[in-house]
Structures are given as structure tokens and as C-alpha cells.
Amino acid sequence: MKVVVIGCTHAGTAAIKNLRALNPDAEVTVFERNDNISFLSCGIALYVGGVVSDPKGLFYSSPEELKSLGVNTKMKHDVKNVDIKGKKLTVENLETGEVFDETFDKLIITSGSWPIIPRNIEGIDLENVLLCKNYNHANEIIERSKSVKRVVVVGAGYIGVELVEAFRDNGKEVILVDAEDRILSKYFDKEFTDVAEESFREKGIVLATGEKVVKIEGTNGKVSKIITDKNEYETDMVIMCIGFVPNTALFKDQLEMLPNGAIKVDEYMRTSDKDVMAAGDCCSVFYNPLNMERYIPLATNAVRMGTLAGLNLVENKAKSLGTQGTSGIKIYENNMAATGITEALARSLDLEIETVIVTDNYRPEFMPTYEKVTLKVVFDKYTRIVLGAQLNSKVDLTQSINTLSVCIQNHMTIDDLAFVDFFFQPHYNKPWNFINLAGLAALK
């Protein structure tokens, strides 16, 4: 059996390791256009901010490891064309320029995603207008930021928000621009984003929310100003972080896709072609809270999907449990996490939901120290099934959102939360855990 893998970051690495373990006699070849694999892009802001001094720790595998597993590892090789029915692809060696064909019996697509580049914005190609996705981007940002004073970050999702904090901690003047009226609006409701925004303002970060970039101006070919539909900002560097699109143009009209180009996969990671698997940021995922396929590019999803693609390559062995899109972030003193849908998303979809918010000290007041925790739970008005949750505290209680992710996955109700069994120990919590309190509040 001849297996070809296209792309090798999170999903690709996981797929290769698992398929190799189950199929030791298979001939496995991977094509990766970069010179590295398995880079944790969630660590870019930590690397840029100097929290991580040695970037080697941001890789959990290497081409050498894959080669040791007997994998034909082709770095700096770019796949130019794929004929799925003919089971053939055309590849270019980026170092030598050689172009050649490769055949396969089974194909695993883990081609990932790429940052959205708004080509309609004049000046988008000026020097010091940068993207933020991979290891090479991170190194370029670090090198160029050494000589700049003012930075504009466009896009207030997780990557943009984390970069803003890193740049500010390094003494830069920072402006965060986003067309939405709140930062992190896809992940948190206003009660939580207000707290995070206040922390940014206290640190001197300018928040230009509700503003859309219309033009970027430069001097001598280098960016000098960014213009929105409401303001103008002088800057020495711009980082574009407005989102990602699936990197799937090679497979258009050959595989079933979502409207945005994400490849549709079943619960075993099989595409519309029985001999083609796909996983990671190039794919749709089954989103449990809404019981539908969505595009949610997260490293956690990619690793799980890649593992399943490797396990199920020859026969169906393990099913995907779907995802809640669970995530977390630290913004200065705020430890924030979320799972499932927000109230804002539910309202925009005209879902009939209710919410409950509780704020309490996370452990007894007789303890030497204690901090408040705020938890919000979104649930169906009629079935009372939990659909989403958000949390913030100055103490790291974010693992509680993992608990609530499991609750959503297993269709538990808000009433179940009231009496579900949690331990009590004064070092850690109260007799009524704050998750219990949310359920009790909903019962009342």
C-alpha cells in the first residue's frame, strides 16, 4: 500500500505516526513545503514576547523523527496538482526546481489553512505588512519588530490579542484594529470582553474596534500609516490576523466541500472519495452544540482529526466525537476560557436560549487568599441542554471549561449541573462548586 500525505503540521504529524504504527509495511511519503514540521503556532506570541526564548520547544516532532519511522519525508516540496481519480499528484522540489509525478493508493490531505489576505486593500503588499501563521512568520516578526516603535495588529481574535500583549510588554506602542465592535467576539460575550478590553486600556493599548481597514499607506515602499473607515494611525509595522481560509484549491471540484472550501469529512475523517482522508484546518468539523458541520481551525481539532485519519486509513476503527470549539486565553491577569456557543451567536441564529451568570469566590473566605470567578452558561430554553459556557478569573480555573465541554458533548442539562458530583476541599473550592451554582441559579 502506497500512502501519500500532503502537509505536515499538527494533523499531518498525528496521521503519519498513527498510520505507521498500524501499517508497518505501508510505503509512506509526506510532502511539506516548509523546512519544519509540527510548529505550535499558539506559541508565536510567547516567542515574540520573549517568554519562550528557545523556539525548539515549540516543535513536538521533526523530519528526523519521521524518517526514523521509515517515512519518506520530503521537505521543501510543494504539491502543484492533484488528480484524485487518477491517484496521481505533481510535485515541485523547491530547492532544485525539479517537477515530478507521484502516485498513491491512499491519500491523506492535511494541507492546513492560510491567513486571509484582503487584496482589495491598497498598500497590502508594502514592506512591514506581515502575516502571522508559521515559524518563518514568527521569526520575521521578531526580526523586524526590533527596529519599530509603533505596531498595528489587524484582527482581534486569539492570535491578534496575544500579539498585542506581547508587543506592549516589549515596549511598543500598539493599536488593535477590528471591524467587530468587541475583541474576541467569536469566543466571548460582552460581559467577558469588557473586562479584557479594560485590562488592555490600563496598559496603554489603543483599541480601534468597530473600524474597518480601507487603505495602508507607505513611505519609500515601507508602511507608515493605516487608514480605517473612521481614523488614521501612524505605524511602523502591521500584522494581519483577520482569520484563516482552508488551503484546498488543489482539490476543488474533486471533493465535497463547505462553501468556504473546507473539505467535508465523515466521522472517520473520510472524504467523499473512499481512498482519501482529510484532517485539520483544511476540513470541516462536526460542531456538537449546533449539531452541524462548521469550520473551526484549532490545533486541538487538528491533532484529534489527524490521529483518526491515521487510525481509520484502511478500516474504520474509531469515530470522531465532534467538537465544542473549546479554547482558552490569558490576557494579563485574566484567565479566560470558553466552550460551545455564545449568547451573541445564539441570538444571531434566532435560537431560543436562556443564560445564567454566577460570580462567587472560588474558595472559602476563611482561606488566606481567594479570588472571584465569573461563569456564564448558555442553554436551550425548552430542553435546557447546555450549549455553551464562558469563564474568567484571576486564578487559573480554566480547566472547569473542559468539564463543561464534556457536559455539552454528552447533552447534559443546566439542571444536571446543579447536583453533579464535585469534590470539596478548602484549598481548591467550596461545598457548592461554581458550576453547581450556575445550575442552582437556573433552577431558581
Residue pairs with C-beta under 8 A, 6 or more apart in sequence:
1 23
1 25
1 26
1 27
1 105
1 106
1 314
2 26
2 27
2 29
2 103
2 104
2 105
2 106
3 19
3 23
3 26
3 27
3 28
3 29
3 104
3 105
3 106
3 107
3 108
3 313
4 28
4 29
4 30
4 31
4 89
4 102
4 104
4 106
4 107
4 108
5 12
5 15
5 16
5 28
5 29
5 30
5 31
5 107
5 108
5 110
6 12
6 30
6 31
6 79
6 82
6 89
6 107
6 108
6 109
6 110
6 111
6 250
7 31
7 32
7 109
7 110
7 111
7 112
7 247
7 280
7 282
8 16
8 30
8 32
8 37
8 38
8 66
8 110
9 37
9 38
9 39
9 110
9 112
9 134
9 280
9 302
10 38
10 110
10 280
10 299
10 302
10 303
10 306
11 110
11 112
11 279
11 280
11 281
11 282
11 302
11 303
11 305
11 306
11 309
12 30
12 32
12 37
12 108
12 110
12 279
12 280
12 306
13 37
13 38
13 60
13 61
13 66
13 306
14 279
14 302
14 303
14 304
14 305
14 306
14 307
14 309
14 310
15 108
15 110
15 277
15 279
15 306
15 307
15 309
15 310
15 313
16 28
16 30
16 66
16 69
16 71
16 310
17 61
17 69
17 310
18 306
18 307
18 309
18 310
18 311
19 26
19 28
19 108
19 309
19 310
19 311
19 313
20 26
20 28
20 69
20 70
20 71
20 310
21 310
22 310
22 311
22 313
22 314
23 313
23 314
24 70
27 72
28 70
28 71
28 72
29 71
29 72
29 73
29 74
29 102
30 66
30 71
30 72
30 73
30 74
31 74
31 77
31 78
31 79
31 89
31 91
31 102
32 63
32 73
32 74
32 75
32 76
32 77
33 76
33 77
33 78
33 79
33 94
34 75
34 76
34 134
34 135
34 136
35 75
35 76
36 59
36 62
36 63
36 75
36 135
37 59
37 61
37 62
37 63
37 66
37 75
38 59
38 60
38 61
38 62
39 58
39 59
39 134
39 135
40 58
40 59
40 60
40 299
41 133
41 134
41 138
41 159
41 299
42 158
42 299
43 52
43 57
43 58
44 132
44 137
44 138
44 141
44 159
44 162
44 163
45 159
45 162
45 163
45 165
45 166
46 52
46 162
46 166
47 55
47 58
47 138
47 142
48 138
48 141
48 142
48 145
48 163
48 166
48 167
48 170
49 165
49 166
49 167
49 169
49 170
50 166
50 169
50 170
51 166
52 58
55 135
55 138
55 139
58 135
63 73
63 75
66 73
67 73
74 91
74 93
76 93
76 94
76 95
77 91
77 92
77 93
77 94
78 91
78 92
78 94
79 89
79 90
79 91
79 111
79 250
80 89
80 90
80 91
80 92
80 99
81 89
81 90
81 250
82 88
82 89
82 90
82 107
82 250
82 251
82 254
83 89
84 107
84 251
84 254
84 255
84 273
84 276
85 254
85 273
87 103
87 104
87 105
87 107
87 275
88 101
88 102
88 103
88 104
89 101
89 102
89 104
89 107
90 99
90 100
90 101
90 102
91 99
91 100
91 101
91 102
92 98
92 99
93 99
93 100
105 275
106 275
106 276
106 277
106 313
106 314
107 275
107 276
107 277
108 276
108 277
108 278
108 279
108 309
108 310
108 313
109 248
109 251
109 263
109 271
109 276
109 277
109 278
109 279
109 282
110 278
110 279
110 280
110 282
110 302
110 306
110 309
111 246
111 247
111 248
111 250
111 282
112 246
112 247
112 280
112 281
112 282
112 302
113 133
113 244
113 245
113 246
113 247
113 281
113 282
113 297
114 133
114 244
114 245
114 247
115 131
115 132
115 133
115 240
115 241
115 242
115 243
115 244
116 240
116 242
116 243
116 244
116 245
117 124
117 131
117 240
118 124
118 213
118 240
118 242
121 213
121 214
121 215
121 216
122 215
122 216
123 129
123 215
123 216
123 217
123 218
123 223
124 216
124 240
126 216
126 218
126 221
126 222
126 223
127 218
127 221
127 222
127 223
128 144
128 148
128 222
128 223
128 236
128 237
128 238
129 216
129 223
129 237
129 238
129 240
130 137
130 140
130 141
130 144
130 237
130 238
130 239
130 240
131 137
131 239
131 240
132 138
132 141
132 159
132 163
132 239
132 240
132 241
133 244
141 163
141 239
144 237
145 151
145 167
145 170
145 172
145 237
147 236
148 172
148 236
148 237
149 172
149 173
149 236
150 172
150 173
150 174
150 175
150 233
150 234
150 235
150 236
150 237
151 167
151 172
151 173
151 174
151 175
151 235
151 236
151 237
151 238
151 239
152 174
152 175
152 176
152 177
152 226
152 233
152 235
152 237
152 238
152 239
153 160
153 163
153 164
153 167
153 174
153 175
153 176
153 177
153 238
153 239
153 241
154 160
154 177
154 178
154 213
154 226
154 238
154 239
154 240
154 241
154 242
155 177
155 178
155 240
155 241
155 242
155 243
156 176
156 177
156 178
156 180
156 182
156 183
156 184
156 185
156 209
157 184
157 186
157 187
157 241
157 242
157 243
158 184
158 187
158 327
158 329
159 241
160 176
160 178
160 239
160 241
161 176
161 183
161 184
161 196
161 329
161 331
162 329
163 239
163 241
164 174
164 176
164 200
164 205
165 200
165 203
165 205
165 331
165 332
167 174
168 174
168 203
168 204
168 205
173 204
173 206
174 205
174 206
175 205
175 206
175 207
175 208
175 233
175 235
176 183
176 200
176 205
176 206
176 207
176 208
176 209
177 208
177 209
177 211
177 213
177 226
177 228
177 233
178 185
178 208
178 209
178 210
178 211
179 210
179 211
179 212
180 209
180 210
181 209
181 210
182 190
182 193
182 194
182 197
182 209
183 193
183 196
183 197
183 200
183 207
183 209
184 192
184 193
184 196
184 329
185 193
185 344
186 342
186 345
187 327
187 329
187 338
187 342
187 390
188 196
188 336
188 338
188 342
188 390
189 342
189 343
189 344
189 376
189 390
190 344
191 357
191 374
191 376
191 390
192 336
192 338
192 374
192 376
192 390
192 392
195 334
195 392
196 331
196 334
196 336
197 207
197 209
199 331
199 332
199 333
199 334
200 207
200 331
200 332
201 207
203 332
206 233
208 228
208 230
208 231
208 233
210 230
211 228
211 229
211 230
211 231
212 228
212 229
213 226
213 227
213 228
214 227
214 228
214 229
215 226
215 227
216 223
216 225
216 226
216 227
216 238
217 223
217 224
217 225
217 226
217 227
218 224
218 225
223 235
223 236
223 237
223 238
224 234
224 235
224 236
225 232
225 233
225 234
225 235
226 232
226 233
226 235
226 238
227 233
244 281
244 297
245 260
245 261
246 257
246 260
246 261
246 262
246 263
246 281
246 282
246 283
246 295
246 297
247 281
247 282
248 255
248 257
248 261
248 262
248 263
248 282
249 261
251 257
251 263
252 261
254 273
255 263
255 264
255 271
255 272
255 273
255 276
255 278
256 263
256 264
256 271
256 272
257 263
257 264
258 264
258 284
258 293
258 295
260 295
262 282
262 283
262 284
262 295
263 271
263 278
263 282
263 283
263 284
264 271
264 272
264 283
264 284
264 293
265 271
265 277
265 278
265 279
265 283
265 284
265 305
267 286
267 319
267 320
268 308
268 312
268 316
268 318
268 319
268 320
269 277
269 278
269 279
269 283
269 305
269 308
269 309
269 312
269 320
270 276
270 277
270 312
270 316
271 277
271 278
277 309
277 312
277 313
278 309
279 302
279 305
279 306
279 308
279 309
280 297
280 301
280 302
280 305
280 306
281 297
281 302
283 305
284 293
284 294
284 295
285 293
285 294
285 295
285 296
285 301
285 305
285 320
285 322
285 323
286 292
286 293
286 320
286 322
286 323
287 293
287 294
287 296
287 322
287 323
287 324
287 325
288 321
288 322
288 323
288 324
288 340
288 408
288 409
289 324
289 325
289 340
289 341
289 387
289 388
289 408
290 341
290 349
294 325
296 323
296 325
298 323
298 325
298 327
300 323
300 326
301 323
304 320
304 323
305 320
308 318
308 319
308 320
311 317
311 318
312 318
321 409
322 409
324 339
324 340
324 388
324 405
324 408
324 409
325 339
325 340
326 337
326 338
326 339
326 340
326 401
326 402
326 405
327 337
327 338
327 339
328 335
328 336
328 337
328 338
328 398
328 401
329 336
329 337
330 336
333 394
334 392
334 393
334 394
335 392
335 393
335 394
335 395
335 396
335 397
335 398
336 390
336 391
336 392
336 398
337 390
337 391
337 398
337 400
337 401
338 388
338 389
338 390
338 391
338 401
339 388
339 389
339 401
339 402
339 404
339 405
339 408
340 378
340 386
340 387
340 388
340 389
340 404
340 405
340 408
341 351
341 378
341 387
341 388
342 378
342 388
342 390
343 353
343 355
343 376
343 378
343 388
345 388
346 353
346 378
346 387
346 388
347 353
351 380
351 387
352 380
352 381
352 382
353 378
353 379
353 380
353 381
353 387
354 378
354 379
354 380
354 381
354 442
355 376
355 377
355 378
355 379
356 376
356 377
356 379
356 414
356 438
356 441
356 442
357 374
357 375
357 376
357 377
357 438
358 374
358 375
358 434
358 437
358 438
358 441
359 372
359 373
359 374
359 375
360 372
360 373
360 430
360 434
360 437
361 370
361 371
361 372
361 373
361 430
362 370
362 371
362 372
362 373
362 393
362 395
362 397
362 429
362 430
362 434
363 370
363 426
363 427
363 428
363 429
363 430
364 370
364 426
364 430
366 426
367 426
367 427
371 393
371 394
371 395
372 393
372 394
373 391
373 392
373 393
373 395
373 397
373 434
374 391
374 392
374 393
375 389
375 390
375 391
375 400
375 434
375 435
375 437
375 438
376 389
376 390
376 391
376 438
377 386
377 388
377 389
377 404
377 414
377 417
377 438
377 442
378 386
378 387
378 388
378 389
379 385
379 386
379 387
379 413
379 414
379 442
380 387
383 413
384 413
384 414
384 415
384 442
385 411
385 412
385 413
385 414
386 404
386 407
386 408
386 412
386 413
386 414
386 417
387 408
388 408
389 401
389 404
389 408
389 438
390 401
391 397
391 398
391 400
391 401
397 434
400 434
400 435
403 435
404 435
407 416
407 417
412 420
414 438
414 439
414 442
414 443
415 439
415 442
415 443
416 439
417 435
417 436
417 438
417 439
417 442
418 436
418 439
418 440
418 442
418 443
419 436
419 439
420 435
420 436
420 439
422 429
422 433
422 435
422 436
423 429
424 430
424 431
424 433
432 440
